[in-house]
Amino acid sequence: MRSPSAARIGAQVRTLRIAADMSGGALAQGSGISSSMLSRIERGLVSPSVETLERLAQGLHVPMSRFFSDQARRTDFCHVRAGCGVLVDRIGAVADYRYELLGHLLSGNLFVEPYLVTLLPGANPYVTFQHPGLKFLYFLSGDVSYRYGAKVVEVRAGDSLLFEATALHGIDAIHSRPVSYLSVVFTLRE
């Protein structure tokens, strides 16, 4: 009789093996277990020992904790058509910085906020953004000087920035318009 736990672990092993583009034989050999044992694990017919799971994790180059994740239950998916993002009136937002929310996820421990930010004609530089999390920016148009703490870099379309958002940051100078960029903020849920 299949145990629900063994079935979930087996399914996760199989999913990780397929994602790694490995055959069952290659994973079995790389993990030091027999192909028949791997097959029984993947089908949830046996409950693998901790040692066997450790070997499989090494063979797949993943932490052992990946076998216990609840990825199958996380089904959030968000599709936003071009130009159909939600315009967000952010509290304390800088004048003439337009924020269009491009998606959202409700499950898991990671909160992700992807925005298309457009500087309207009256927008001025602003360098005192500061908040928890990591921020990724990908510039779509324009040419600006971007400040991060004491550092200033020249940024243009096609350039990206990734940084901890707890330091003061923002556009220090606008050299050419229009300016638009993708801004994705990652924070852990409390």
N, C-alpha and C positions, 0 to 999 in steps of 0.2 A: 504494500500500500504506500502511495506517494505521500510524503509529508509536505504540507504547504510551504514550510521554510526551505526544505531541500529543493522544491520545485522553483521557488523564487531565486535561490542562489544559482541553481542550474541554468535558469533562463538568463541571468545576469552574466554568467561565465560565457554562455553561447553568444550573447549580444556583444560582449567585449571582444571575443575572439573574431567575430565577423567584422566588427569595426576595425580591428587590427589587420584585417585581410589575411588571416592565418587559417590554414587547414587544421582539422582536428588532429591529424597526425603530427603536424609541425608543433602545435601547442603541447601535445602529449610528450613528444620527444624533448622539447625545450624545458618542460616542467619536471621531467623525470618520472612520469606516471604512464601507465599503459593506455593505449588508445581506447580499449574497452572500458576502462575505469572512467576516462574522460567522457565517453559517450553516456555512461550511466549517470554521471554527475549532471551533465547538461540536460538529460531527460528527467532529472529529479527523482531517479530511482534509488539513489544512495545519498546519505548525508556525509559530505566530505569532512575529514578531520581538519583541525586547524593547520597542521603541518602541510596537508595536501593543498589547502587554500593558499597558504603562503607560497608554495611552489608554483601554483597557477598564477598568482599575482606577479611573481618574478618573471614567469614566462610571458605574461601579457604586458609587463612593464607598467603596472598600475599599483596603487596602494591597496592593501587587502580590504580596506574599508569599502572599496567600490563594489564588492560583492554584496554588501548589505544596504546599499542605497535604495531609495524608494523611487527611482526614476520612472518606473512604470506607472506610478500614481500621479506623476507630474505631467499634466497634459495641457498646461497653458500654452496657447498659441495665439498670436495676434497678427493680423494682416491689416495694414492701413494703406489704402490706395493713394496714389500720388495726389497731393493737394487736398486730401481729406483728413489730415490730422486735426486734433482738437486744439483750437487756439486757447491758450492758458493765460489767464490774468493772474500772474504771480504776485503774491503779497510782497511788497517792497521791491518790485521789479524796477529796473532802470527805465526811464522814459525812452520810448522809441526803440526798445529792444523787443522784438516780436518773438514769442515762443510758441511753437507748434508741436504738441506732444505727438510722437510718432508710434507709440505703443505702450503696453504695460504688461506685467506679469504679476499674478497674485499669489503664486505658491513659492515655497522655498524660503531660504533665509536671506537671499540676496534681492535687494530692491533695485530695479534698473529703471532709469528715466532717460529715454532717448528723445531729444528735441531737435527740431530744425530751428536755428536761431537766425533771424534776419534783422539787420540793423536798418531801420527806416531812415529816410533822409535827414531827420532831425537828431539822430542818435549821436551822442558824444562818447569819447573814451570813458571807461569806468574800470578802475583797478582795485576795487575793494570787495570783490566777491570773496566769500569765505564760508565754507560749510564742511560737514563731515563727508568722508568717502573719497573715492577715486574719480577723476574726471578724464574723459577722452574727448578731444576735439579734432574734427576733420574739416578743414576749410574748403569750402566749395567755390567761393568767389571773394575778390577783394585782396587787399594788401595792407597788413596792419603790423604794428609792433605789439607784442603780447608780453605782459609782465607776469612773472611768477616770483613772488618775494622780491629780492633785490635784482633778479636776473631779467633781462629784456631780450627777446628774440624777434627777428623779422620773420613774418609768416605770410604765405600767399596761398592761393588755390592749389590744392593737392597736398599741402603740408598737414601734419598732424602733431598733436601734443598729448601726452599722457602724464598725469601728475596727481599727487595727493592734494585734495582740495582744501585742506585745513589751513594752508598758507594763503595769504592775500594774493589774488590773481585777477586778471582781466585785460581788456584791450587798452593799451597805453597810448597809442596813436593810430589814427586811420589815415593811410596814405592814398588808397584808391578805393572807390565804391563801384558797385554795390558790394556789401560784405554779408556773407551768409556762411554758416558752418553747422555741422552736425555736432551736438553736444550730448554725451552720454555720461550720466552720473551713476556710479555704483556705490551703494551703501548696504551695510548689513542691517537686517531688521533686529529690533530689540525684543 
